[in-house]
Amino acid sequence: MKVTLKTLTPLHIGSGEKYPPCNLVVLKEEDNKKTAVRLNTRKFLEVLRKRPQITKELSKTLTLKEVENVEDGVFYEVSLYSDFSSGKRNPEIPEVVHHPDGSVYIPGSSLKGAVKLALTWHVLRNNRNLLEEFRKRVQEDIKNHKKNHKRTFYGTNEFLNGLFRFDPRGINTDYFRFLRISDSQTLKTQVVVHDVGIFYVARPNSHPKTFSLEFVPINRDFVFDVRFVKEEYDYFLTHVRKHYRVELPKSIEEIFSIVNEFYSEVFKFERERFEKAKENFKGLDTSKIEERFQKIEKVLQNKKYVLIHVGYGGGLMANSLFILLDEETRKQVRNIIKDHKDDEAPLTRRYLVQSENNSYRVISPIGWCALWLEDSQST
């Protein structure tokens, strides 16, 4: 089955690589928008080793046409919306995942991880005993944190991993072996380097701390091959039913229905948190981000689409089971990650921001996408 994912907001799935702003060569500037190319120095050195004749061209200035003709992903185009005024002495820009030819894609593991989180939420929310066990494990790990900080939340993770294994000790008995998600098809597109601001929910935000990130822009489509191998699943289940603790979906359609339900709840929280924090956004232009929130809400109203959050920018709510914990436990968990005493949790949100005349425009949340199934037959 083909599944298409569209970016509703800028998307960042990191490659693990960072590069300094000096690796960006500005080619032109129009209406406060700069078009640049990023020189991938590591890849450039690999190409030089393979094609030493290129060194003869290094003494002259390259034109955009010449840049486009360079293969092997040495260059790729970038739109710059950052002035790199984060205050860091040597700011570095985390890059998104790139194919070696410079195109972008979304790893299947990123989509599968988002799906697994949603299904975990579904199982716990619909089984009181399992939910109580989950919360018990979290509290035990909080108490044991100072005794063995290297195994923080080990007990909780062990419990959660066992939820989807018919035999808790066997990795080959995992439910997700039957759900197969490919990496997306690659996409040739100009990526964006944009500033991200850190905004507090309960404090004034007149001058937020900012940093730069590389993003895939909005309205980009990524196509995945997704299969749920029902025959193998049913055969396997008949032999291990005694180990099966929870009822799980048996088709791609059922799986993505749960995904939509979970991320709709997360988005609702995100929207409410923003409205709650509005008093602390005084002096900032928030019209753009409110328009973006409204567009995401329209997706929620369309039954064709599944709302999902992928990659960076969702915080603990979109990337963990924080939503299942009470407020006091959330604070305790957050304080293990970074101690903010009795401040509410989550304490901050990360949004795209643009500096204008000593003020800021808050542009967009990060990582929200819509997906839909191209047909409705699970295999």
Order of alpha helices (4+ residues) and beta strands (2+ residues): beta-beta-beta-beta-alpha-alpha-beta-beta-alpha-alpha-alpha-beta-beta-beta-beta-alpha-alpha-alpha-beta-alpha-alpha-beta-beta-beta
